[in-house]
Amino acid sequence: MQTALSYHMYPRYNGVLICRVRLFISLLCVAACVIMSVSGAIAFRKWQADPPSHKRYKWQPDDPGFIPHIFSTVTEWVLSFGFFCFFLTYVREFNKFEMEVVTRPLVTHLDLFPGESGPSLAGGGHCPQAGLEGHLNSGYQSGSGEPDERTKLLGLKSFC
């Protein structure tokens, strides 16, 4: 699919060479996947037909299905190397983008969901003139009007 998108973006956003490289790698990976699956299935059937006395994880050259097993293993490595090379073809394109993440809090306390009201803040609750910063930087108040222990530990102050 990514290769088809690359061809769709040609010639406006990328060149034909990178499209052809991605197509070659894609076809190589498809062929490797087919060969790996077929040879793995053949190796498994031959192993099941005449199982040796040792574990399957320790293949020996004289085991039934050893050659298809080697084909499966080699094509598995070709497939993983092809995926790696395919992803590397995008490096030059991603170097041409700059991404910036901007965050803003949606709640006054991290135990809340957006839209819920928070715990009692110093100064009797929401401070309209302080806005969201008043919520975020003001301390918590215990029932007696004294600053909460969290407020003391964090060094927060009240804006209202």
WOURPE-V414649 format. One line per field, one symbol per residue. ss: DSSP state (H for helix, E for strand, C for the rest). A space follows every 50 residues. Layout:
ss: ???
This chain:
ss: CHHHHHHHHECCCECHHHHHHHHHHHHHHHHHHHHHHHHHHHHHHHHHHC CCCCCCCCCCCCCCCHHHHHHHHHHHHHHHHHHHHHHHCCHHHHCCCCCC CCCCCCCCCCCCCCCCCCCCECCCCCCCCCHHHHHHHCCEECCCCCECHH HHHHCCCCCC
